[in-house]
């Protein structure tokens, strides 16, 4: 495969992600709300800084707080304090920053307004736990290793928090809350995005315990009682507005592919299966379109899962790509890319990975063991061996993941 096809894949993905940056969506939503007085601003999530920066260009901010992932701030915003904290696991800084936010919003008046900017990653970054932090961290490790989907994880998280499941909106009473949301949940369920700080919880304690029991995750009697006794916040003082989602990301990828001369085919924009299974699904589609006369772009979007059994380093996008390296070996004109829209894939500095028909042969020359890397979930190092990681740094948005396969037949690509 020529170098330009790899470049096409990168261009499609990165341009699609750039089109989902939240700045313009935040500004449009705030202008539609016609807020003409000073506000309290709270932005939480991986895209919190860029969303807060956009809001500061439209609003008069009396006091504000940003809580985002380490390395995801980008300077100063007037009247706004910025905090960085842990992701994907909540840490001490998450709790400290959340307590600052609670303090800011704990003595508001009826005439006050809180503008809450929410993006993916908020479940770990925004937390005031009802159980000891170490116990919560261990539970979250189990959730991630067991490949629980995000709705299931957040069903449990909401029962163990003072701010999730609509409780933060209640803490802001009697003030009004306007929540502007960048969704990283496939169904766009308001009570699941960031564990729903400003949305009434649609699940109950029995739902959470059922998930834990089905997965065989043991909890103490005390935690079980806390879960059963939990009650949702009312959050009836809040207006929630979604400005971006994975569906928009997939649609933009199709436009970008078409602009480069590919026939875009959307396979699924709500994918939520194991990463390797998603890779196999993509490969079946590749085989089905190998003999097409047109150049084709196959597109998947959503959030896959990895059931971690090994001790290696990687992420769901890297696992998806690496798992298909042997399958597409020798298939000239085929390229696979998978990337996290936020610029982060698992606990790594990579956003994802990209491979083509020559990648497996290159990998064999390194002396690496393909099957062992998959068994150990060490795909970061596997892809690094052949310079196939995609590293973007923080993108400023977070609308799930994008996976695409290009199939080209034209000379010069």
C-alpha positions in Angstrom: 0.0 0.0 0.0 1.3 3.4 -0.8 1.9 6.0 1.9 -0.9 8.2 0.7 -3.6 5.7 1.7 -2.3 5.7 5.2 -2.4 9.5 5.1 -6.0 9.4 3.8 -7.0 7.3 6.8 -5.4 9.8 9.2 -6.9 12.7 7.4 -10.4 11.3 7.5 -10.2 10.5 11.2 -8.5 13.7 12.4 -10.7 16.0 10.4 -13.8 14.2 11.6 -12.6 14.6 15.2 -11.8 18.3 14.6 -15.3 18.9 13.4 -16.6 17.6 16.7 -14.7 20.1 18.8 -17.2 21.5 21.3 -16.3 25.2 21.2 -18.9 26.3 18.6 -21.6 24.0 20.1 -21.1 25.5 23.5 -21.3 29.1 22.2 -24.5 28.3 20.2 -26.2 26.6 23.2 -25.3 29.5 25.5 -26.5 32.1 23.1 -29.8 30.3 22.7 -30.2 30.3 26.5 -30.0 34.1 26.6 -28.1 34.3 29.9 -27.5 38.0 30.5 -26.2 38.0 34.1 -23.1 36.8 35.9 -22.9 33.0 36.3 -21.1 30.3 38.3 -19.3 28.1 35.8 -18.3 24.4 36.4 -16.7 22.4 33.6 -15.9 18.7 34.2 -14.4 16.1 31.8 -11.6 15.6 29.3 -13.0 18.4 27.2 -13.6 20.7 30.2 -11.0 23.3 29.5 -11.9 23.9 25.8 -15.6 24.0 26.7 -14.9 26.5 29.6 -12.7 28.6 27.3 -15.5 28.9 24.8 -18.0 29.7 27.5 -15.8 32.5 28.8 -16.1 34.2 25.4 -19.9 34.4 25.7 -20.7 34.6 29.5 -19.9 36.9 32.3 -18.3 34.5 34.8 -18.5 35.5 38.5 -16.6 32.4 39.6 -15.6 29.2 37.8 -13.9 25.8 38.2 -12.5 23.4 35.6 -11.8 19.8 36.5 -10.1 17.8 33.8 -7.5 15.1 33.2 -3.9 15.6 33.9 -2.3 17.4 31.0 -5.6 18.6 29.6 -5.5 22.3 30.6 -4.3 24.9 28.2 -3.6 28.2 30.1 -5.6 30.6 32.1 -9.3 31.6 32.0 -10.3 34.8 33.8 -12.2 34.1 37.1 -11.8 30.4 36.6 -9.6 28.0 38.7 -8.3 24.9 36.9 -7.8 21.5 38.6 -6.3 18.4 37.1 -7.2 14.9 38.4 -7.2 11.2 37.8 -8.6 9.3 34.9 -9.7 6.5 34.3 -9.5 6.0 38.0 -10.7 8.6 40.5 -7.9 9.9 42.8 -7.3 12.3 45.7 -7.2 15.3 43.4 -10.6 14.3 41.9 -12.1 14.4 45.4 -10.4 17.7 46.4 -11.4 19.5 43.2 -15.0 18.2 43.6 -15.2 19.5 47.1 -14.1 22.9 45.8 -16.9 22.8 43.3 -19.4 21.8 46.0 -18.2 24.7 48.1 -18.6 27.1 45.2 -22.2 26.0 44.7 -23.4 25.3 48.2 -24.7 28.8 49.2 -26.4 30.0 46.0 -29.5 32.0 45.7 -32.7 31.5 43.7 -31.7 34.2 41.2 -28.2 32.6 40.6 -27.4 30.4 37.6 -24.9 27.6 37.4 -23.6 26.7 33.9 -22.4 23.2 34.0 -20.2 21.9 31.1 -20.0 18.1 31.0 -17.9 15.8 28.9 -16.6 12.3 28.9 -14.3 11.3 31.8 -16.3 13.1 34.3 -17.2 10.0 36.3 -13.6 9.7 37.5 -12.8 13.4 37.6 -15.9 14.5 39.5 -16.4 12.6 42.7 -17.3 12.9 46.3 -17.6 9.3 47.4 -19.8 7.7 50.0 -17.2 5.0 50.7 -13.5 5.2 51.4 -11.6 6.3 48.3 -9.3 3.2 48.2 -12.4 0.9 48.1 -13.9 3.0 45.3 -10.7 2.8 43.3 -10.5 -0.9 43.7 -14.1 -1.3 42.6 -13.4 0.8 39.5 -10.3 -1.3 38.6 -12.6 -4.4 38.7 -15.1 -2.6 36.5 -12.5 -1.8 33.9 -10.9 -5.2 34.0 -14.2 -7.0 33.7 -15.0 -5.1 30.5 -18.3 -3.7 31.9 -20.0 -1.3 29.5 -20.2 2.3 30.6 -23.9 2.3 31.4 -23.4 -0.6 33.8 -20.4 1.0 35.4 -22.2 4.3 35.9 -25.3 2.5 37.3 -23.1 1.4 40.2 -21.0 4.6 40.5 -24.1 6.7 40.9 -25.1 4.8 44.1 -21.8 5.5 45.8 -21.5 9.2 45.2 -22.7 12.5 46.7 -22.7 14.2 43.3 -23.7 11.7 40.7 -27.3 10.7 39.7 -28.7 14.2 39.8 -27.3 14.9 43.3 -25.0 17.8 42.1 -28.0 19.6 40.6 -29.8 19.3 44.0 -26.7 20.7 45.8 -27.0 23.8 43.7 -30.6 24.6 44.9 -32.3 27.0 44.9 -30.2 28.2 41.9 -31.0 27.1 38.3 -28.5 24.8 36.5 -28.0 24.9 32.7 -26.0 21.8 31.7 -24.3 21.6 28.3 -23.2 18.1 27.5 -20.7 16.5 25.1 -21.9 12.9 25.1 -19.5 9.9 25.2 -22.4 7.4 26.0 -23.7 5.5 23.0 -27.4 5.9 23.9 -26.9 9.6 25.0 -28.6 8.7 28.2 -28.5 11.8 30.4 -28.2 9.8 33.6 -25.2 7.9 32.3 -23.1 10.7 30.7 -20.5 11.4 33.4 -22.8 9.4 35.7 -25.5 12.1 35.4 -24.6 14.8 37.9 -27.5 16.9 36.6 -29.9 14.2 35.6 -32.4 12.1 37.6 -31.1 8.6 38.0 -33.3 6.1 35.9 -31.8 3.1 37.8 -32.0 1.9 41.3 -30.0 0.0 43.9 -31.3 -3.4 42.8 -30.1 -2.7 39.3 -26.6 -2.0 40.6 -26.5 -5.1 42.8 -27.7 -7.2 39.9 -24.8 -6.1 37.7 -22.3 -6.7 40.5 -23.7 -10.2 41.2 -23.8 -11.2 37.5 -20.1 -10.3 37.2 -19.2 -12.0 40.5 -17.8 -8.7 41.9 -17.8 -9.1 45.7 -18.6 -6.1 47.9 -18.9 -5.6 51.6 -22.2 -5.6 53.5 -21.7 -1.9 54.2 -21.4 -1.1 50.5 -24.4 -3.3 49.7 -26.5 -1.3 52.2 -25.3 2.0 50.8 -26.3 0.9 47.3 -29.7 -0.3 48.4 -30.4 2.8 50.4 -29.3 5.2 47.6 -31.9 7.7 46.2 -31.6 9.7 43.1 -31.4 13.4 43.1 -34.5 15.2 41.7 -32.5 17.5 39.4 -35.7 19.3 38.4 -33.9 22.7 38.6 -31.7 21.8 35.6 -32.0 22.0 31.8 -29.7 19.5 30.0 -28.6 20.2 26.4 -26.5 17.7 24.3 -24.3 19.4 21.8 -22.2 16.5 20.4 -22.2 12.7 20.2 -20.7 9.7 18.4 -23.4 9.8 15.8 -22.1 13.2 14.7 -18.5 11.9 14.6 -19.5 9.0 12.3 -21.5 11.3 10.0 -18.5 13.6 9.7 -16.1 10.7 9.0 -18.4 9.7 6.1 -18.3 13.2 4.7 -14.5 13.3 5.0 -14.1 10.0 3.3 -16.5 11.0 0.4 -14.5 14.2 -0.1 -11.4 12.1 -0.7 -13.1 9.9 -3.3 -14.1 6.9 -1.1 -17.6 5.5 -1.0 -18.4 5.6 2.7 -20.3 2.7 4.3 -21.4 3.0 7.9 -21.3 -0.4 9.6 -22.4 0.8 13.0 -22.3 4.0 15.0 -23.2 2.4 18.3 -20.7 -0.4 18.5 -20.2 -1.7 22.1 -18.7 -5.2 21.8 -15.3 -6.6 22.7 -12.5 -4.9 20.7 -11.4 -8.1 19.1 -15.0 -8.9 18.1 -15.3 -5.5 16.5 -12.1 -6.1 14.7 -13.4 -9.4 13.3 -16.7 -7.7 12.3 -14.7 -5.1 10.4 -12.5 -7.8 8.7 -15.6 -9.6 7.5 -16.8 -6.4 5.9 -13.4 -5.9 4.4 -13.6 -9.3 2.7 -17.1 -8.6 1.5 -15.9 -5.4 -0.3 -12.5 -6.5 -1.6 -13.9 -6.9 -5.2 -15.8 -3.6 -5.3 -14.9 -1.4 -8.2 -14.9 1.8 -6.1 -12.6 2.7 -3.3 -14.4 2.1 -0.1 -14.3 3.5 3.5 -15.9 1.2 6.1 -16.8 3.1 9.3 -17.4 1.9 12.8 -18.0 4.3 15.8 -18.8 3.7 19.4 -16.9 2.3 22.3 -15.5 -1.2 22.4 -14.5 -3.2 25.5 -11.4 -5.1 26.5 -11.6 -7.9 29.1 -8.1 -7.4 30.6 -6.4 -10.7 31.4 -2.7 -9.8 30.9 -0.4 -7.3 32.5 0.6 -5.4 29.4 -0.1 -1.9 28.2 -2.7 -0.9 25.7 -6.2 0.4 25.0 -9.3 -0.7 23.2 -8.4 1.0 19.9 -4.9 -0.5 19.9 -6.3 -3.9 20.7 -8.8 -3.7 17.8 -6.2 -2.7 15.3 -3.4 -5.1 16.4 -5.8 -8.1 16.5 -6.4 -7.7 12.7 -2.8 -7.3 11.7 -2.5 -11.0 10.7 -5.8 -11.0 8.9 -5.1 -8.2 6.5 -1.5 -9.2 5.9 -0.9 -9.2 2.1 -4.2 -7.6 1.3 -2.8 -4.7 -0.8 -5.0 -1.6 -0.7 -6.3 -2.3 2.8 -5.7 0.0 5.8 -7.3 -0.1 9.3 -7.3 2.8 11.8 -8.9 3.1 15.2 -8.7 6.1 17.4 -10.1 7.6 20.6 -11.7 11.0 19.8 -10.2 12.5 23.0 -6.6 11.6 22.0 -6.4 9.0 24.7 -6.7 5.2 24.4 -6.5 3.4 27.7 -3.7 4.3 30.2 -1.3 5.2 27.4 -0.1 8.3 25.5 -1.5 7.0 22.3 -4.9 7.8 20.8 -5.0 4.5 18.8 -3.3 2.7 16.0 -3.1 2.2 12.3 -2.0 -0.8 10.2 -1.9 -1.9 6.5 -1.1 -5.0 4.5 2.6 -4.8 5.2 2.4 -4.4 9.0 2.3 -8.0 10.0 5.5 -8.8 8.0 7.2 -5.8 9.6 6.1 -7.0 13.0 7.5 -10.5 12.4 10.9 -9.0 11.6 11.0 -7.4 15.0 11.0 -10.9 16.6 7.8 -10.2 18.5 5.2 -12.8 19.4 1.8 -11.8 18.0 -0.3 -14.2 20.0 1.6 -13.5 23.3 1.1 -9.7 22.9 -2.7 -10.2 22.5 -2.8 -12.6 25.5 -0.9 -10.1 27.6 -3.0 -7.1 26.4 0.3 -5.4 25.4 -0.8 -4.0 22.1 0.8 -0.6 22.8 4.3 -2.1 22.7 3.3 -4.3 19.8 2.3 -1.4 17.7 5.2 0.7 18.9 7.6 -1.9 17.5 6.4 -1.0 13.9 5.8 2.7 14.5 2.0 2.2 14.1 0.7 4.1 17.1 -1.3 7.3 16.6 -0.3 10.0 19.1 -2.2 13.2 18.9 -2.2 14.6 22.5 -5.5 15.9 24.0 -7.9 16.8 21.2 -10.3 19.0 23.2 -13.3 16.8 22.6 -14.6 13.4 23.7 -17.3 11.6 21.6 -16.2 8.0 21.8 -14.1 6.2 19.3 -13.8 6.0 15.5 -12.7 3.0 13.5 -12.3 2.9 9.8 -11.0 0.6 7.1 -10.0 1.9 3.6 -10.0 -0.4 0.6 -8.5 1.1 -2.5 -8.1 -0.2 -6.0 -6.7 2.8 -7.9 -3.1 3.2 -8.9 -1.2 5.8 -7.0 -3.0 5.4 -3.8 
